[in-house]
Amino acid sequence: MGKSRIDKEKVVDKQKALLEKNTTRRERNQYVATDLSKPDNKIDIVSNSQSISKRKIDDFVDALSNKRVSVREKALIVVMDLLESNGFGEVLESRYITLLYEYLKFIEKGTIKEASIACRSVGLLAICIGCTSKVQEIIEHSTPIFSKVLESRLNPQVRSSLFQCIAIVTFVSNNPCETQMYMKTIWEAIEENSNSNHGQNNKIKSSVLVTDLTAWSFLLTKLDHWRIDSNKWKGSISLLTTLLEDADSSTRIAAGEAIALIFETGRAYNFCIEEGDCEFVKDTVKTQASRYSSEAKQNEEKSVFDDIFVFLNDGTFQDKSIKFANKHGELKVSTWARAIQLNFIKCFLGAGFRNHMQSNEFLQDLFGLSEEDDHQTWDEKTVNYTSHKERMQLRNKQRKLVEEQHFCFDSEEGFA
């Protein structure tokens, strides 16, 4: 009788222990996968990201491999918010490979939501790390997965998210061979999407097309002009000109900016088929730009096409500036390449843009906001800025001469 009672007590104790264990596990999952459905939750994570402890961050990262989809998705969002706000700090040094492997799993085998978040997170990871040996590791580990995934029939939105991710990682790594290779992959998707109907929702199709166009232009800004391979890009400017007639204003803007960037490189002939194409395209775009700047209902479209018309007409870029509420003052933009870089990174970072611009060394170096620039006097900054503008104007004046020399070249007799 006494033995039976002891056995029952042991069973009860085991059940209690199991219940406590399960309760603890549930509480941990509930803690890690914070309820992001509350409107204030994301703001709280971003605003207090600097005070989040290493242990909490480790818990969030570990939750990415949780078996429950809901827990994984919530952890993905929390970690993405931390990357977006540049809130990892030194913890990122020890966890970036773990994060990368988890993200690559989601990109390859996750749900549409998981894959999309993971794509953006890999890009954010690259921006947080900057141009170091670590970003080369990201490229090395990611390339096989990217290639494998792109060979499959991807959801259009996931594919665009992946192209944004690839554009950011490739841009940060600064490898010219990979840059042109991925530009070609993205361009093939642009061609396919611009010629495809397949009953696809027009709004989704336009959104995907704009994303792909901006990713392609973003990578072109990083490519040394002498590396532009005419065999890869011959005739591509014709498609961009066609897209100026698209019904969607965002598509027209993206195509117009890409064309302006091509002419800014001084290598527009590499994107044309025949000798007369460059001037024909320029005249066509100027006509379209003039039309859209006068007819556009949206201020953004009018402003962009005003700038494109002026640039194609006399080679000058309408200067822009962004003010920052910190010691860096304002960022001046004086080329199409820089404007496209800034717009792409600003859109990609979203709410975290200003935080990154104030604390991310890679972006500060890229846009000339590093501390070295702070030691310059106002006159020195003005001289540097003015000389940069003069170089741009000189290069624009030389553009026609370069194009004429290219088309007058004879392989046997040299220049005619």
C-alpha positions as CSV (number, residue, x, y, z in Angstrom):
1,M,0.0,0.0,0.0
2,G,2.8,2.4,1.0
3,K,4.7,1.5,-2.1
4,S,1.7,2.1,-4.3
5,R,1.3,5.6,-2.8
6,I,5.0,6.4,-3.4
7,D,4.7,5.3,-7.0
8,K,1.6,7.6,-7.5
9,E,3.5,10.5,-5.9
10,K,6.4,9.9,-8.3
11,V,4.0,9.9,-11.3
12,V,2.4,13.1,-10.1
13,D,5.8,14.8,-9.5
14,K,6.9,13.8,-13.1
15,Q,3.6,15.2,-14.5
16,K,4.2,18.4,-12.5
17,A,7.8,18.7,-13.8
18,L,6.6,18.1,-17.4
19,L,3.9,20.7,-17.0
20,E,6.3,23.2,-15.6
21,K,8.8,22.5,-18.4
22,N,6.1,22.9,-21.1
23,T,4.9,26.1,-19.4
24,T,8.4,27.5,-19.3
25,R,8.8,26.6,-23.0
26,R,5.6,28.3,-23.9
27,E,6.5,31.4,-21.9
28,R,9.9,31.5,-23.6
29,N,8.3,31.2,-27.0
30,Q,5.9,33.9,-26.1
31,Y,8.7,36.1,-24.8
32,V,10.9,35.5,-27.8
33,A,8.2,35.9,-30.4
34,T,6.8,39.1,-29.1
35,D,3.3,39.9,-30.3
36,L,4.0,42.3,-33.2
37,S,0.4,42.7,-34.0
38,K,0.3,45.6,-31.5
39,P,0.8,48.9,-33.3
40,D,3.4,50.2,-30.8
41,N,5.5,47.1,-30.7
42,K,7.7,47.6,-33.7
43,I,8.3,51.3,-32.7
44,D,9.3,50.1,-29.2
45,I,11.8,47.6,-30.6
46,V,13.4,50.2,-32.9
47,S,13.5,53.0,-30.4
48,N,15.0,50.8,-27.7
49,S,17.2,48.6,-29.9
50,Q,20.4,50.0,-28.4
51,S,19.3,48.8,-24.9
52,I,18.4,45.3,-25.8
53,S,20.7,42.9,-24.0
54,K,22.9,40.3,-25.8
55,R,20.9,37.5,-24.1
56,K,17.7,38.8,-25.6
57,I,19.2,39.1,-29.0
58,D,20.6,35.6,-28.7
59,D,17.1,34.4,-27.8
60,F,15.6,36.1,-30.9
61,V,18.3,34.6,-33.2
62,D,17.8,31.1,-31.7
63,A,14.0,31.4,-32.2
64,L,14.6,31.5,-36.0
65,S,15.0,27.7,-36.0
66,N,11.9,27.1,-33.9
67,K,9.5,24.4,-35.2
68,R,6.5,26.6,-35.0
69,V,5.9,28.8,-38.1
70,S,4.3,31.6,-36.0
71,V,7.3,31.8,-33.7
72,R,9.8,31.8,-36.6
73,E,7.9,34.6,-38.4
74,K,7.7,36.8,-35.3
75,A,11.4,36.2,-34.6
76,L,12.2,37.0,-38.2
77,I,10.4,40.3,-37.9
78,V,12.1,41.2,-34.6
79,V,15.6,40.5,-35.9
80,M,14.9,42.3,-39.2
81,D,13.8,45.4,-37.1
82,L,17.1,45.2,-35.2
83,L,19.1,45.1,-38.4
84,E,17.0,47.9,-39.9
85,S,17.7,50.1,-36.9
86,N,21.4,49.1,-36.7
87,G,20.7,47.8,-33.2
88,F,22.8,44.7,-33.1
89,G,26.0,46.4,-32.1
90,E,29.0,44.2,-31.4
91,V,26.7,41.1,-31.0
92,L,26.5,41.0,-34.8
93,E,30.2,40.0,-35.0
94,S,29.6,36.7,-33.4
95,R,26.2,35.9,-34.8
96,Y,26.2,37.0,-38.5
97,I,27.1,33.5,-39.9
98,T,24.3,31.9,-37.8
99,L,21.9,34.5,-39.1
100,L,23.0,34.0,-42.7
101,Y,22.5,30.3,-42.6
102,E,19.1,30.6,-41.1
103,Y,18.1,33.2,-43.7
104,L,19.4,31.1,-46.6
105,K,17.3,28.2,-45.3
106,F,14.2,30.4,-45.4
107,I,15.1,31.7,-48.9
108,E,15.4,28.2,-50.2
109,K,12.6,26.4,-48.4
110,G,10.6,28.8,-46.3
111,T,7.1,30.2,-46.9
112,I,6.6,33.2,-49.1
113,K,6.5,35.5,-46.1
114,E,9.6,33.9,-44.5
115,A,11.5,34.0,-47.8
116,S,10.7,37.7,-48.4
117,I,11.7,38.7,-44.9
118,A,14.9,36.7,-45.1
119,C,15.9,38.3,-48.4
120,R,15.6,41.8,-47.0
121,S,17.4,40.7,-43.8
122,V,20.4,39.4,-45.8
123,G,20.7,42.8,-47.5
124,L,20.4,44.5,-44.1
125,L,23.0,42.2,-42.7
126,A,25.4,43.2,-45.5
127,I,24.8,46.9,-44.9
128,C,25.4,46.5,-41.2
129,I,28.7,44.6,-41.8
130,G,29.9,47.0,-44.5
131,C,32.6,46.4,-47.1
132,T,34.7,43.9,-45.1
133,S,35.9,40.3,-45.5
134,K,32.7,39.2,-43.8
135,V,30.6,40.5,-46.7
136,Q,32.7,38.3,-49.0
137,E,31.8,35.4,-46.8
138,I,28.1,36.3,-47.3
139,I,28.7,36.3,-51.1
140,E,30.5,32.9,-51.0
141,H,27.8,31.2,-48.9
142,S,24.9,32.8,-50.7
143,T,25.7,32.5,-54.3
144,P,25.0,28.8,-54.7
145,I,21.6,29.2,-52.9
146,F,20.8,32.3,-55.0
147,S,21.6,30.5,-58.2
148,K,19.6,27.4,-57.2
149,V,16.5,29.4,-56.1
150,L,16.6,31.6,-59.3
151,E,16.4,28.5,-61.4
152,S,13.1,27.5,-59.9
153,R,9.7,29.1,-60.5
154,L,9.7,31.8,-57.8
155,N,6.8,33.8,-56.7
156,P,7.3,37.2,-58.5
157,Q,7.3,39.2,-55.3
158,V,9.8,36.8,-53.7
159,R,12.0,37.0,-56.8
160,S,12.0,40.8,-56.6
161,S,12.9,40.7,-52.9
162,L,15.7,38.4,-53.8
163,F,16.9,40.8,-56.5
164,Q,16.9,43.7,-54.0
165,C,18.9,41.5,-51.6
166,I,21.4,40.5,-54.4
167,A,21.7,44.1,-55.5
168,I,22.6,45.3,-51.9
169,V,25.0,42.4,-51.2
170,T,26.8,42.8,-54.5
171,F,27.0,46.5,-54.2
172,V,28.6,46.3,-50.7
173,S,31.0,43.6,-51.8
174,N,32.2,45.7,-54.7
175,N,33.0,42.8,-57.0
176,P,32.7,43.9,-60.7
177,C,32.4,40.4,-62.2
178,E,29.5,39.5,-59.8
179,T,28.0,43.0,-60.4
180,Q,27.6,42.5,-64.2
181,M,26.6,38.9,-63.8
182,Y,23.7,39.7,-61.5
183,M,22.8,42.7,-63.6
184,K,22.2,40.4,-66.5
185,T,20.1,38.0,-64.4
186,I,17.9,41.0,-63.3
187,W,17.7,42.3,-66.8
188,E,16.4,39.0,-68.1
189,A,13.6,39.2,-65.5
190,I,12.8,42.8,-66.6
191,E,12.5,41.6,-70.2
192,E,10.3,38.7,-69.2
193,N,8.1,40.8,-67.0
194,S,7.7,43.7,-69.5
195,N,6.5,41.3,-72.2
196,S,4.4,39.1,-70.0
197,N,0.7,39.2,-69.3
198,H,-0.1,35.7,-67.9
199,G,-3.2,37.2,-66.2
200,Q,-0.9,38.7,-63.5
201,N,-2.4,41.5,-61.4
202,N,-1.3,44.8,-63.1
203,K,-0.5,46.4,-59.8
204,I,1.7,43.5,-58.7
205,K,3.4,43.4,-62.2
206,S,4.2,47.1,-62.1
207,S,5.5,46.9,-58.5
208,V,7.8,44.0,-59.5
209,L,9.0,45.7,-62.6
210,V,9.8,48.9,-60.8
211,T,11.7,47.0,-58.1
212,D,13.7,45.1,-60.8
213,L,14.5,48.3,-62.8
214,T,15.7,50.2,-59.7
215,A,17.9,47.2,-58.6
216,W,19.5,47.0,-62.1
217,S,20.2,50.8,-62.1
218,F,21.6,50.6,-58.6
219,L,24.1,48.0,-59.7
220,L,25.0,50.0,-62.8
221,T,26.1,52.9,-60.6
222,K,28.7,50.6,-59.1
223,L,30.1,49.4,-62.4
224,D,33.3,51.0,-63.7
225,H,32.3,52.5,-67.0
226,W,35.1,50.9,-69.0
227,R,33.9,47.5,-67.8
228,I,30.4,47.8,-69.4
229,D,30.2,44.9,-71.9
230,S,28.4,46.0,-75.0
231,N,27.7,42.3,-75.9
232,K,25.6,42.0,-72.8
233,W,23.7,45.3,-73.1
234,K,23.4,46.0,-76.8
235,G,19.8,47.1,-77.5
236,S,18.7,47.3,-73.9
237,I,18.1,51.1,-74.1
238,S,15.3,50.4,-76.6
239,L,13.3,48.4,-74.0
240,L,13.8,51.2,-71.5
241,T,12.5,53.7,-74.0
242,T,9.5,51.5,-74.6
243,L,8.8,51.5,-70.9
244,L,8.5,55.3,-70.9
245,E,5.1,54.6,-72.5
246,D,4.0,52.3,-69.6
247,A,0.6,53.1,-68.0
248,D,2.2,53.1,-64.5
249,S,4.0,56.3,-63.5
250,S,6.5,54.6,-61.2
251,T,7.6,52.4,-64.1
252,R,8.0,55.4,-66.3
253,I,10.1,57.2,-63.6
254,A,12.3,54.1,-63.1
255,A,12.9,53.7,-66.8
256,G,13.6,57.4,-67.3
257,E,16.2,57.4,-64.5
258,A,17.9,54.3,-65.9
259,I,18.2,56.0,-69.3
260,A,19.6,59.2,-67.7
261,L,22.1,57.1,-65.8
262,I,23.2,55.3,-69.0
263,F,23.9,58.7,-70.7
264,E,25.7,59.9,-67.6
265,T,28.2,57.0,-67.9
266,G,29.4,58.4,-71.3
267,R,29.0,54.8,-72.7
268,A,25.5,55.0,-74.0
269,Y,26.6,53.4,-77.3
270,N,27.2,50.2,-75.4
271,F,23.5,50.0,-74.8
272,C,22.4,50.9,-78.4
273,I,22.3,48.7,-81.5
274,E,23.3,51.0,-84.3
275,E,25.2,54.3,-84.7
276,G,22.2,56.6,-84.9
277,D,20.4,55.0,-81.9
278,C,22.0,57.2,-79.2
279,E,20.8,60.5,-80.7
280,F,17.4,59.0,-81.6
281,V,16.9,57.7,-78.1
282,K,18.0,61.0,-76.6
283,D,15.6,63.0,-78.8
284,T,12.8,60.5,-78.0
285,V,13.4,60.7,-74.2
286,K,13.6,64.5,-74.3
287,T,10.3,64.6,-76.1
288,Q,8.7,62.2,-73.5
289,A,10.3,64.0,-70.6
290,S,9.0,67.4,-71.8
291,R,5.5,65.8,-72.2
292,Y,5.5,64.2,-68.8
293,S,6.9,67.2,-67.0
294,S,3.9,69.2,-68.3
295,E,1.2,66.6,-68.1
296,A,2.2,64.7,-64.9
297,K,-0.5,64.7,-62.2
298,Q,2.1,63.6,-59.6
299,N,4.7,66.1,-58.4
300,E,7.4,63.4,-58.2
301,E,7.0,62.4,-61.9
302,K,7.0,66.1,-63.0
303,S,10.2,66.8,-61.0
304,V,12.0,63.7,-62.3
305,F,11.2,64.3,-65.9
306,D,12.1,68.0,-65.6
307,D,15.5,66.9,-64.4
308,I,15.9,64.3,-67.1
309,F,15.0,66.9,-69.8
310,V,17.5,69.4,-68.5
311,F,20.2,66.7,-68.2
312,L,19.8,65.4,-71.7
313,N,19.5,68.9,-73.1
314,D,22.7,70.4,-71.6
315,G,24.3,67.7,-69.4
316,T,23.7,69.4,-66.1
317,F,22.1,67.6,-63.1
318,Q,19.7,69.5,-60.8
319,D,21.4,69.4,-57.4
320,K,19.6,67.8,-54.5
321,S,20.3,67.8,-50.7
322,I,19.0,65.9,-47.7
323,K,19.3,67.5,-44.3
324,F,20.2,65.5,-41.2
325,A,19.5,66.5,-37.6
326,N,23.0,65.8,-36.5
327,K,26.6,66.9,-36.8
328,H,26.8,65.9,-40.5
329,G,24.4,68.7,-41.6
330,E,23.2,67.8,-45.1
331,L,24.1,65.4,-47.9
332,K,24.5,66.9,-51.4
333,V,23.6,64.9,-54.5
334,S,25.1,66.1,-57.8
335,T,24.9,63.1,-60.2
336,W,22.3,60.6,-61.3
337,A,24.4,57.8,-60.0
338,R,24.5,59.2,-56.5
339,A,20.8,60.0,-56.6
340,I,19.9,56.5,-57.6
341,Q,22.2,55.0,-54.9
342,L,20.7,57.2,-52.3
343,N,17.1,56.5,-53.3
344,F,17.6,52.8,-53.5
345,I,19.3,52.6,-50.1
346,K,16.8,54.9,-48.5
347,C,13.8,52.8,-49.7
348,F,15.6,49.6,-48.7
349,L,16.4,50.7,-45.2
350,G,12.9,52.3,-44.7
351,A,12.5,53.6,-41.1
352,G,16.1,52.8,-40.3
353,F,17.6,55.1,-42.9
354,R,18.4,58.1,-40.7
355,N,19.7,55.8,-37.9
356,H,22.1,54.1,-40.3
357,M,23.2,57.4,-41.9
358,Q,24.2,58.6,-38.4
359,S,26.0,55.5,-37.2
360,N,26.9,53.2,-40.1
361,E,30.5,53.7,-41.2
362,F,30.0,52.1,-44.6
363,L,27.2,54.4,-45.6
364,Q,29.0,57.5,-44.1
365,D,32.0,56.7,-46.2
366,L,29.9,56.0,-49.3
367,F,28.1,59.3,-49.1
368,G,31.0,61.4,-47.7
369,L,29.6,61.8,-44.2
370,S,32.6,60.4,-42.4
371,E,34.3,62.2,-39.5
372,E,37.1,63.2,-41.8
373,D,34.7,65.4,-43.7
374,D,33.7,67.1,-40.5
375,H,37.2,68.5,-40.1
376,Q,36.9,70.3,-43.4
377,T,36.0,74.0,-43.4
378,W,32.9,75.1,-45.2
379,D,35.1,76.7,-47.9
380,E,37.0,73.3,-48.4
381,K,33.7,71.4,-48.7
382,T,32.5,74.0,-51.2
383,V,35.7,73.8,-53.3
384,N,35.5,70.0,-53.4
385,Y,31.8,70.1,-54.3
386,T,32.4,72.7,-57.0
387,S,35.3,70.8,-58.5
388,H,33.2,67.6,-58.6
389,K,30.5,69.5,-60.5
390,E,33.0,70.9,-63.0
391,R,34.4,67.4,-63.6
392,M,30.8,66.2,-64.3
393,Q,30.1,69.0,-66.7
394,L,33.4,68.4,-68.5
395,R,32.6,64.7,-68.8
396,N,29.1,65.5,-70.2
397,K,30.6,67.8,-72.8
398,Q,33.0,65.0,-73.9
399,R,30.2,62.4,-74.2
400,K,29.4,63.2,-77.8
401,L,33.0,63.0,-78.8
402,V,33.5,59.6,-77.2
403,E,30.4,58.3,-79.0
404,E,31.6,59.6,-82.3
405,Q,35.0,58.1,-81.9
406,H,33.5,54.7,-81.0
407,F,31.4,54.5,-84.1
408,C,34.2,55.9,-86.4
409,F,36.6,53.1,-85.4
410,D,37.6,50.6,-88.1
411,S,39.2,47.4,-86.9
412,E,41.8,47.3,-89.7
413,E,42.6,51.0,-90.3
414,G,41.9,52.6,-86.9
415,F,39.9,55.7,-86.7
416,A,38.5,57.0,-90.0
